[in-house]
Amino acid sequence: MLSFTSRVSVPPHVLVRMLERESVLLNLETQRYFGLDEAGTRIWQLLTGCDSIGDAYRELLVEYDVDPDRLRDNLADLLDRLVAHGLLRVLSRDAQASAPE
């Protein structure tokens, strides 16, 4: 189960390019890419810029007119897919202090 107290990090093998308001993520190990639309790109920016997944979630609630439960489900789904494709790592609260950047 995803903990919103965790944070995410971008593995060193992931290349990110912003294209106007969208982005392309490339896993250099698998040579597979993943495109994010405007909303997905904003989620990526917040997830990778905030201290926790919960902080990103709360900021998204402020920025978007969306049902909180629907946002939580969509955020968890996107995170699951990004992690499964090796594009993000979720760091547990205990691992945060010792996790390499």
PyMOL commands that set and color helices and strands:
alter all, ss='L'
color gray80, all
select helices_A, chain A and resi 38-49+53-63+68-84
alter helices_A, ss='H'
color red, helices_A
select strands_A, chain A and resi 7-9+14-19+22-27+32-36+89-91
alter strands_A, ss='S'
color yellow, strands_A
deselect
rebuild
show_as cartoon
